[in-house]
């Protein structure tokens, strides 16, 4: 992981409420409602802390597509299916790379009079891998029969969990430090935890990194130059503590 950021904030100061009286506005002669001081928590502090890190993306998704036009939908569908099947067979022979179908569409093209003049279709195959070199090489080879549509990078669940585990410790430590400092500032000697929540925020998947239609000319077989970036993982800790004498 690269940059790590830790943030802690005391969102509410100690609850030291005095004895209070409240009168219902709509009833001028109503009996006053007395709030029992003992029932109101005192010396309670609400806190939040956060730890973030930029984590290298370890998964790449490369989308390849094939488009064709035909006079009738049946022949067009057959052509798209054949191209898709061939691409999937080619991908299955490469270790460390998985492939699945993406968007598939067939639609009519009309002339000026609104009559169907032809049919157009598009099929996609998506390569997914943690081995960037293998995926890049395969995409270059498949570019002879399919064009590269886009490339997206993301974090694997394992990478997110690993980063979150470390960040959880940092955020919790920040929460505890903030609680201790605030307790001393209010004249208390320590604190006990009343409630605490720990949550993780990760990036949406996938994150589109580049449009690659022009990155590799159709018919070429050179590896596609790709390089992943980073995604931010954040762990939030929030809760309240009871300050003690």
N, C-alpha and C positions, 0 to 999 in steps of 0.2 A: 504494500500500500504506500501511496505517496503522502500528500499533505493531510494532516490530521488537525481538526479544530475542535476545541472543547469550549462549551458555553454554559454558564449557570446563571440563573436569574431567580431572585426572590420576588415572586409575583404579589404576595400579600404579606403585610407585616403582621406582627403578633396581634391576636384578637384579645384585647383587654377592654371589654365593653363594661361601662358602668350600669348601675341600676337605671331602668328606663320605663317611662310611661307612654302609652299610645292611646289616642282617642279616635274613634271611628269618625271620619269627616262627615258622613251622611247622617249621623245621629248625634246631635249636639248635646243631648242629655244622657247619652249612654254611659254606663259605668266604665271607668278606665280599665284598660287591660294591662296587667302588671306582668312584666317579663321577669321570670325568676333568674337572678344573677347566677345561681349555681348551675342552671341548666345551660348557660352559654359557655362554650369552651373558652378557656383563657390560655395564653401562652402557646397558641397554635400558629405555626408558620407554614405557608404553602410555598413550594419551591419547584423549579424546573431546571433541568440540565440537559445538555445536548453534546454529542461527540460525532464528528463527521470525518470522512476520509475519502480521497479519490483513489479508486481501485482500478487497476488495469483490466480492460475488457478481455475476456478469454474465449468468447464464442463469436464466430462469424457466420452470417447467413448471406449467401450469394444467390440472387434470383436470376435465372435465365429464362428467356421467352422465345417463342416462335409464333409468327403471324403469317396468315395466308388468306388468299381470296379465291373463291370458286363460284361456279354457276349455280350449284345446288348445295344445300346444307349437308346432305348425306356424304358426298365425296369430301367435303371440307372436314366434317367430323372424323372421317376415316384417316385423313392426312394428319390432322392434329393428334389423334390417338397414336398413330404409328410413330410420330416424332417424339411424343411424350414417353412411350414405352421404350424406345431406343435410348433415350437420355437416362431413364431410370436404370436400365440394364448396365449402361456404361458406368454410372455412379456406384452401383452395388459392388463393382469389382475393385474399388479403392478402399483400403483400410483407413479407418479413422474419419470417414466422411459418410454422413447419412443424407438421403435425398427423399423428398416428398413432393407431391404435386401442389401447385399454388393455384392462382386464378385461372379459370377456364371459361371462355365465353365464345358464343357464336351469335352473330347478329346480321340482319339484312342491311344492304346498301341500296338506297332508292335513287331514281333519276329525278328530273325536274317535274315530272308528272306524278310523282309519288309512287311509281311502280317499282317493285323490287328488281334491280338490275344485276345484283350479285350478292354473295354472302361472304362475310369476313369473320375470321376467328382468331383467337389468341389462346395459347396454352403456356403455362409456366411450370418450371421445375426449380425447387429451392434446395440448395446444398447447405448443409449445416455441419460445422466442425470446430473442434478446438485446435486442430492442426492447421494453422493458417497456410503453411507452405503446401500441404497436400490439397487443400481446397482451392488455392490459387492455381495450382498446376492443372487440376481437373477442370476448373472453369475455363482455363485457356484452351484446353483440348476440346471441350464441348462447344467452344465458340465457333467451331467449324460448321455446326449444324443449328445452334441456337445463339441468340444474342444475349449479352449481359445487360440486365435491366437495372439492378441496384445492388448495393452491398450494405449490410447492416451489422453492427457490432453490439454485443450485450455481455452481461455478467451471467455466468452459470449460477444455479442455486447454491452449489458448493462454495463458490467464491463469495457470494453474498453472505452465507452463513458464517464463513471463516472471518470475514471482515467484521460482521456484526458481533461476534463473540468478543473480539478484542475491544471494539468500541463500547460494548456494554460495560466492561470493566472501567473504562475511562469515564464514561458518563456517570456511572454509579459513584465512583470516587469523587467526581466533581460535585455531585449532589450531596454527599456526606460532608465534604469540606465546606461547602456553602452553608449547610445546616449548622455545623459547629461554629463557624465564624459569626453567623447571624445570632445564634444563641448567646454567645459571649457579648456581642454588641448590645443585646437587650438586657444584659445583666444576669443571664442564666449560666449555669455551669455545664450543662450538657443537653441532651435531647433523646427522645425515643421516637421511632418511626411509627406513625399512625397508619398511613397507607402509601403505597407506591405503585406506579405503573411504568413498565418498560416496553417501548414500542420501536419498531424498525421501519425505516423508510428506504426503499430501493428504487432504482430507475425503472421506468416502463420498458417493456421488452417487445420488439427490438427497437434500438435507436438507430435510425437511418443515418449513415455516415456519409454516403456519397451516391450520386447518380452516376452509373458507370456505362451508359449506353455508348458513349464515345470513348470510353477508356480502352476498349479493345475492338478493333475493326472486325466485322464478320469475316470468317474464313481464316483468321489467324489462330495459332495454337500456343503462343507464348504465355507464360504464367501471368496472371493478373496481379499487378503491384498493389498490395493492400497492407494497411497498418492500422491496428486498432488504437483507440484512445483510452480515456478513463471515464468511469461513471462514479457518481457520488453515492456513498452509503451513509445513512445517518441513523443514529440511535437516540431516542428521546426518553428521558426519565422524568417523571413528574409525580408529585404526591405532597403529603403534609407530614410535619413532625410536631411532637409535643415537647416544647422546651421545658427543662427540669432545673430545679434549684440544686 
